[in-house]
Amino acid sequence: MSQGEYEDLPFEPGTVWLVGAGPGDPGLLTLHALSGLRRADVIVHDALVSDHVLTLASPSAKREFAGKRGGRPSHSQSDISLRLVALAKQGLRVLRLKGGDPFVFGRGGEEAHALAEAGIRFRIVPGITAGIGGLAYVGIPATSRATNQALVLVAGHPAADGEDRVNWEALGALGQPLAIYMGLSRLREIGARLIAGGLSPVTKLAIVTDATLPSQNVVETTLAAAMDIYQDAHATSPTLVVIGTIVDLRQALLPNLISL
């Protein structure tokens, strides 16, 4: 392949591709992700992969749902990993399709480890994570020289054993913007701990739902107000909570931002 040319990567029978589907808009798929969709024998996809993306798959590909959604009956991670190994051992081209990026809160590392232990060859195809692409679509810059030199991507739900290992007080003291994945149901608790660490209650906050999809929605408020409005709220759609000065930048961009 010469410089500037694109060529499909080999997708060999008996191998697994761990592919990021991005936050929802099929236009954000990489060329490698699209190539894999069109050549896979079986696609094992999660709950956050949009129907718009799945329509790009080969009509002959078998689809298996392996979604994991908080508070709902879900496949166990060990069962999903074992299924990927079993399908690959059947000599199939297996595409494990995940919303966002497989290595950003997607448990792709756990699946890659299981495949490696089983001697299954695999490829990682990165995707655009919601904490970057979702913010861009709604006009919130992830970084700006005028506001921040860091952006913290953090999971809002506890670990698999139920323990919350995030030091929210330290993040509050850090004072850098936060993109919290899957944190709406714990917003009151998380917010209280951020404030205890030093974050101002009037810090701007945005709640982004269905980022990059036609149903995309944004609510702008403050940390304190959101804690009252959304206490014990359970999102029915993928939701990202963004806290920090970068939210303030959105209003200046909105008049000329081409929306979905």
Phi, psi and chi 1 to 4 in degrees:
 res  aa     phi    psi   chi1   chi2   chi3   chi4
   1 MET       -  124.8 -179.9  171.0   60.2      -
   2 SER   -85.6  166.0   62.0      -      -      -
   3 GLN   -60.0  134.5 -174.7  176.1    3.1      -
   4 GLY    90.0   -6.6      -      -      -      -
   5 GLU  -102.0  150.1  -67.3 -177.5   -7.7      -
   6 TYR  -107.8  139.0  168.2   75.2      -      -
   7 GLU  -139.8  135.7 -175.5  174.8  -62.0      -
   8 ASP   -57.8  138.8  -74.4  -21.3      -      -
   9 LEU   -77.9  150.7  -64.7  171.6      -      -
  10 PRO   -62.4  131.7  -19.0   30.9      -      -
  11 PHE  -119.8   92.8 -163.3  167.3      -      -
  12 GLU   -86.7  147.1  -60.4  166.9   -5.9      -
  13 PRO   -56.4  141.2  -24.2   34.7      -      -
  14 GLY    83.0   10.4      -      -      -      -
  15 THR  -116.6  162.9   64.4      -      -      -
  16 VAL  -123.3  134.0  177.9      -      -      -
  17 TRP  -105.9  125.3  -77.9   21.3      -      -
  18 LEU   -96.0  106.9  -57.5  175.1      -      -
  19 VAL  -117.3  134.1  176.4      -      -      -
  20 GLY   -88.3  126.5      -      -      -      -
  21 ALA   -91.7   -1.5      -      -      -      -
  22 GLY    77.8 -176.8      -      -      -      -
  23 PRO   -78.0   -7.2   23.7  -29.8      -      -
  24 GLY   150.4  -47.0      -      -      -      -
  25 ASP   -65.0  120.5 -176.5  -14.3      -      -
  26 PRO   -62.5  -20.7   20.5  -31.5      -      -
  27 GLY   -66.7  -14.0      -      -      -      -
  28 LEU   -92.3    0.4  -63.5  178.9      -      -
  29 LEU   -64.5  145.1  -73.7  169.9      -      -
  30 THR   -77.8  163.8   64.7      -      -      -
  31 LEU   -62.7  -36.7  -69.1  173.5      -      -
  32 HIS   -66.5  -38.4  -71.8  -32.0      -      -
  33 ALA   -63.8  -43.9      -      -      -      -
  34 LEU   -63.8  -41.5 -178.3   59.5      -      -
  35 SER   -61.0  -43.5  169.5      -      -      -
  36 GLY   -64.0  -41.0      -      -      -      -
  37 LEU   -58.6  -38.4  -83.8  166.9      -      -
  38 ARG   -80.3  -14.5  -70.1  174.0  171.9  170.7
  39 ARG  -116.3   -8.2  -68.8 -175.5  -69.3  154.8
  40 ALA   -68.1  145.3      -      -      -      -
  41 ASP   -82.6  -33.8  -62.2  -47.1      -      -
  42 VAL  -143.1  138.7   58.2      -      -      -
  43 ILE  -118.1  117.2  -61.6  169.8      -      -
  44 VAL  -102.4  107.0 -178.8      -      -      -
  45 HIS  -117.6  155.4   64.9   91.5      -      -
  46 ASP   -98.0  179.4   68.5   20.1      -      -
  47 ALA   -71.7  -19.9      -      -      -      -
  48 LEU   -92.5    2.7  -62.7 -178.9      -      -
  49 VAL   -82.3  123.5  174.8      -      -      -
  50 SER   -73.7  153.4   72.4      -      -      -
  51 ASP   -60.8  -30.9  -68.7  -21.7      -      -
  52 HIS   -61.6  -35.8  -53.3  -76.5      -      -
  53 VAL   -72.9  -44.4  168.5      -      -      -
  54 LEU   -63.7  -26.7  -70.4  171.9      -      -
  55 THR   -66.4  -15.0   59.0      -      -      -
  56 LEU   -85.7   -5.9  -61.7  173.6      -      -
  57 ALA   -73.6  159.0      -      -      -      -
  58 SER   -60.9  135.5  167.2      -      -      -
  59 PRO   -60.1  -23.9  -21.5   32.4      -      -
  60 SER   -85.0   -9.6   63.5      -      -      -
  61 ALA   -73.6  134.3      -      -      -      -
  62 LYS   -78.0  138.7  179.4 -176.8  176.9 -177.5
  63 ARG  -112.0  134.0  -60.6 -178.8 -171.7  177.2
  64 GLU  -125.8  124.7  -67.0 -168.0    8.8      -
  65 PHE   -83.4  130.0  176.8   75.4      -      -
  66 ALA  -137.2   49.0      -      -      -      -
  67 GLY   -75.8  151.8      -      -      -      -
  68 LYS  -131.8  113.4  -61.5  178.8   72.1   63.2
  69 ARG  -126.5  134.4  -63.9  -60.2  -62.6  -89.4
  70 GLY   -58.5  133.8      -      -      -      -
  71 GLY    79.6    5.3      -      -      -      -
  72 ARG  -127.3  156.9  -54.6 -178.9 -166.1  176.0
  73 PRO   -57.1  131.5  -23.5   33.4      -      -
  74 SER  -140.4  159.6  -58.3      -      -      -
  75 HIS   -68.5  142.1  -64.4   75.9      -      -
  76 SER   -75.4  150.8   72.6      -      -      -
  77 GLN   -62.9  -37.6 -174.0   56.9   55.7      -
  78 SER   -64.6  -37.9   59.7      -      -      -
  79 ASP   -65.7  -39.9  -74.5  -14.8      -      -
  80 ILE   -63.0  -46.7  -65.1  170.8      -      -
  81 SER   -61.2  -43.8  -62.7      -      -      -
  82 LEU   -63.3  -36.3  -70.8  172.2      -      -
  83 ARG   -66.2  -40.1 -177.6   59.2  177.4  160.9
  84 LEU   -61.7  -42.8  -64.0  177.7      -      -
  85 VAL   -62.9  -45.1  170.2      -      -      -
  86 ALA   -63.4  -42.2      -      -      -      -
  87 LEU   -65.5  -41.8  -70.0  169.3      -      -
  88 ALA   -64.0  -37.0      -      -      -      -
  89 LYS   -69.4  -15.1  -73.2 -175.1  174.8 -179.6
  90 GLN   -82.2    1.0  -65.7  174.3   31.0      -
  91 GLY    81.7   19.9      -      -      -      -
  92 LEU   -91.0  156.1  -60.1  172.6      -      -
  93 ARG   -87.0  111.3  -63.1  175.4  179.7   87.4
  94 VAL  -107.2  124.6 -176.0      -      -      -
  95 LEU  -113.7  113.5 -170.0  141.2      -      -
  96 ARG   -92.9  108.4  174.0   65.8  168.2  119.2
  97 LEU  -104.4  122.8 -169.1   61.5      -      -
  98 LYS  -123.7  143.1  -64.2  171.8  169.9  -70.3
  99 GLY   -64.1  145.0      -      -      -      -
 100 GLY    71.0 -131.7      -      -      -      -
 101 ASP  -113.9  137.0 -179.2  -85.0      -      -
 102 PRO   -62.9  -23.5   13.6  -22.8      -      -
 103 PHE  -102.6    6.2  -80.7    5.6      -      -
 104 VAL  -114.9   93.7 -179.0      -      -      -
 105 PHE    57.4   25.7  -52.4  125.1      -      -
 106 GLY  -108.4    1.2      -      -      -      -
 107 ARG    60.8   19.7  -58.8 -163.1  177.1 -173.2
 108 GLY   -64.2  -32.8      -      -      -      -
 109 GLY   -63.0  -38.5      -      -      -      -
 110 GLU   -66.9  -40.3  -63.8  172.5   51.8      -
 111 GLU   -70.4  -38.8  -67.1  171.9    1.2      -
 112 ALA   -62.4  -39.9      -      -      -      -
 113 HIS   -63.3  -42.6 -176.6   73.3      -      -
 114 ALA   -64.1  -40.2      -      -      -      -
 115 LEU   -65.3  -42.7  -67.0  168.8      -      -
 116 ALA   -62.5  -41.7      -      -      -      -
 117 GLU   -63.7  -31.9  -79.0 -165.1  -32.6      -
 118 ALA   -86.6   -1.7      -      -      -      -
 119 GLY    77.0   21.4      -      -      -      -
 120 ILE   -92.5  129.1  -56.7  -63.6      -      -
 121 ARG   -77.8  141.6  -63.4  175.4   63.0 -117.9
 122 PHE  -146.4  162.2   59.0   90.6      -      -
 123 ARG  -126.7  143.2 -176.1 -175.4  -59.8  -80.3
 124 ILE  -102.9  124.8  -51.2  -63.1      -      -
 125 VAL  -116.2  104.0  179.8      -      -      -
 126 PRO   -62.7  157.0  -18.2   31.2      -      -
 127 GLY  -133.2  169.1      -      -      -      -
 128 ILE   -80.3  122.0  -63.4  175.3      -      -
 129 THR   -81.8  151.4 -173.6      -      -      -
 130 ALA   -61.4  -31.1      -      -      -      -
 131 GLY   -67.3  -11.0      -      -      -      -
 132 ILE  -113.0  -59.9  -56.1  -63.1      -      -
 133 GLY   -68.2  -39.1      -      -      -      -
 134 GLY   -63.5  -41.2      -      -      -      -
 135 LEU   -63.3  -43.1  -64.2 -169.9      -      -
 136 ALA   -60.2  -41.5      -      -      -      -
 137 TYR   -64.5  -29.2  -98.0   51.4      -      -
 138 VAL   -98.4    6.1  -58.3      -      -      -
 139 GLY    84.8   27.5      -      -      -      -
 140 ILE  -111.1  108.5  -60.5  176.0      -      -
 141 PRO   -65.3  132.9  -18.7   31.6      -      -
 142 ALA   -64.3  -36.2      -      -      -      -
 143 THR  -139.6  152.4   64.0      -      -      -
 144 SER  -151.3  138.1  168.2      -      -      -
 145 ARG   -61.3  -25.2  -72.6 -171.3  -64.3  173.2
 146 ALA   -79.7  -15.8      -      -      -      -
 147 THR  -125.6  -40.9   58.1      -      -      -
 148 ASN  -155.0  152.0   62.4  -54.9      -      -
 149 GLN  -114.7    9.7  -66.0  179.6  -57.7      -
 150 ALA  -154.1  157.0      -      -      -      -
 151 LEU  -138.2  127.2  172.0   69.4      -      -
 152 VAL  -100.2  120.3 -179.8      -      -      -
 153 LEU   -94.9  124.0  -53.6 -178.6      -      -
 154 VAL  -142.8  141.4   56.5      -      -      -
 155 ALA   -83.8  131.5      -      -      -      -
 156 GLY   -85.5  -13.3      -      -      -      -
 157 HIS   -97.9  155.0   61.0   76.0      -      -
 158 PRO   -66.8  170.1  -16.4   29.6      -      -
 159 ALA   -67.7  174.0      -      -      -      -
 160 ALA   -58.8  -28.6      -      -      -      -
 161 ASP   -87.1    5.3   58.9    7.2      -      -
 162 GLY    87.9   -3.6      -      -      -      -
 163 GLU   -90.7  132.3 -177.2  179.1  -10.1      -
 164 ASP   -90.2  109.6 -172.2   -9.9      -      -
 165 ARG   -98.0    8.7  -61.7 -174.6  178.5   89.5
 166 VAL   -86.1  129.4  176.9      -      -      -
 167 ASN   -87.3   85.4 -172.0  -23.4      -      -
 168 TRP   -65.3  -34.2  -65.3  102.2      -      -
 169 GLU   -61.1  -40.3  -69.8   80.5    5.0      -
 170 ALA   -66.3  -37.4      -      -      -      -
 171 LEU   -67.5  -35.5  -67.4 -179.4      -      -
 172 GLY   -64.4  -38.9      -      -      -      -
 173 ALA   -70.5  -29.5      -      -      -      -
 174 LEU   -62.5  -38.3 -175.3   63.7      -      -
 175 GLY    76.0   11.1      -      -      -      -
 176 GLN   -96.9  153.6  -64.9  -64.6  -34.4      -
 177 PRO   -59.5  147.1  -24.9   35.0      -      -
 178 LEU  -119.4  136.4  -51.3  174.1      -      -
 179 ALA  -113.3  107.5      -      -      -      -
 180 ILE  -101.9  116.9  -55.0  174.8      -      -
 181 TYR   -86.0  136.2  -66.4   63.4      -      -
 182 MET    55.0   43.2  -56.4  159.4  -73.9      -
 183 GLY  -117.2    3.1      -      -      -      -
 184 LEU   -62.9  -40.1 -170.6   62.4      -      -
 185 SER   -67.8  -18.7   64.1      -      -      -
 186 ARG  -112.9   19.3  -62.8 -176.6   61.4 -133.6
 187 LEU   -62.7  -37.4 -173.8   54.6      -      -
 188 ARG   -64.0  -44.9 -171.0  172.5 -177.3   84.4
 189 GLU   -67.0  -46.1  174.5 -168.6  -10.6      -
 190 ILE   -63.1  -44.8  -70.3  170.7      -      -
 191 GLY   -60.5  -41.5      -      -      -      -
 192 ALA   -62.2  -39.0      -      -      -      -
 193 ARG   -72.8  -35.5  -67.3 -178.0   61.4 -176.9
 194 LEU   -64.1  -42.5  -69.1  171.3      -      -
 195 ILE   -66.0  -38.8  -68.1  170.1      -      -
 196 ALA   -61.3  -29.4      -      -      -      -
 197 GLY   -81.9   -9.9      -      -      -      -
 198 GLY   123.3   -4.5      -      -      -      -
 199 LEU   -73.6  135.1 -167.9   63.5      -      -
 200 SER   -67.9  138.9  170.3      -      -      -
 201 PRO   -62.6  -21.5  -21.3   32.1      -      -
 202 VAL   -95.0   11.1  -63.2      -      -      -
 203 THR   -58.2  136.2  -57.7      -      -      -
 204 LYS   -65.8  146.2  -72.6  -65.1  -67.3  -69.2
 205 LEU  -141.7  142.1  177.2  147.6      -      -
 206 ALA  -128.5  138.9      -      -      -      -
 207 ILE  -111.6  115.2  -64.4  172.4      -      -
 208 VAL  -108.5  121.4 -176.4      -      -      -
 209 THR  -114.5  139.9  -55.5      -      -      -
 210 ASP    53.6   44.9  -74.9  -18.8      -      -
 211 ALA   -54.1  135.2      -      -      -      -
 212 THR    76.0   -1.2   79.4      -      -      -
 213 LEU  -100.8  161.9  -64.4  173.7      -      -
 214 PRO   -56.8  -25.8  -26.8   35.3      -      -
 215 SER   -87.2    9.1   53.1      -      -      -
 216 GLN   -52.8  139.3  172.2 -179.4  -76.0      -
 217 ASN  -145.0  145.1 -174.9   60.9      -      -
 218 VAL  -131.1  131.9 -174.3      -      -      -
 219 VAL  -119.1  123.8  174.4      -      -      -
 220 GLU  -104.6  135.2  -70.8 -171.4   47.4      -
 221 THR  -159.1 -156.3 -178.6      -      -      -
 222 THR  -116.1  165.4   64.9      -      -      -
 223 LEU   -58.5  -49.1  175.9   56.7      -      -
 224 ALA   -62.9  -44.2      -      -      -      -
 225 ALA   -64.6  -41.1      -      -      -      -
 226 ALA   -64.9  -35.5      -      -      -      -
 227 MET   -61.4  -35.4  -71.8  166.4   60.6      -
 228 ASP   -78.7  -43.5  -70.6  -26.8      -      -
 229 ILE   -70.8  -40.6  -63.5  170.3      -      -
 230 TYR  -107.4   19.5  -66.4   95.9      -      -
 231 GLN   -62.4  132.0   59.8  175.6  -46.5      -
 232 ASP    61.1   22.9  -58.5  -39.0      -      -
 233 ALA   -78.8  144.5      -      -      -      -
 234 HIS  -121.9  118.4  -69.8  -83.8      -      -
 235 ALA   -75.2  136.9      -      -      -      -
 236 THR   -92.7  -10.1   56.8      -      -      -
 237 SER  -127.7  161.6  -60.0      -      -      -
 238 PRO   -55.9  126.6  -22.8   32.5      -      -
 239 THR  -130.0  135.8  -59.1      -      -      -
 240 LEU  -120.5  130.0 -172.9   72.1      -      -
 241 VAL  -105.0  122.4  178.1      -      -      -
 242 VAL  -115.1  126.3 -171.6      -      -      -
 243 ILE  -126.1  127.4  -56.2  173.2      -      -
 244 GLY   140.8  180.0      -      -      -      -
 245 THR   -66.2  -20.5   52.7      -      -      -
 246 ILE   -65.1  -24.8   55.7  175.1      -      -
 247 VAL   -63.2  -34.5  177.4      -      -      -
 248 ASP   -62.4  -25.2  -70.9  -51.8      -      -
 249 LEU   -72.3  -17.7  -56.7  174.5      -      -
 250 ARG   -64.9  -40.9 -179.5  170.6 -177.3 -100.5
 251 GLN   -62.3  -32.5  -69.7  -57.8  -42.5      -
 252 ALA   -71.0  -24.3      -      -      -      -
 253 LEU   -90.6  -26.9  -55.5 -176.1      -      -
 254 LEU   -56.5  -41.2  -81.9 -178.2      -      -
 255 PRO   -57.4  -27.6  -26.5   36.6      -      -
 256 ASN  -118.1    8.6  -65.9  -67.4      -      -
 257 LEU   -80.1  123.8  178.5   65.9      -      -
 258 ILE   -77.5  115.8  -60.9  174.0      -      -
 259 SER   -92.2  175.1   59.6      -      -      -
 260 LEU   -67.6      -  -65.0  169.8      -      -
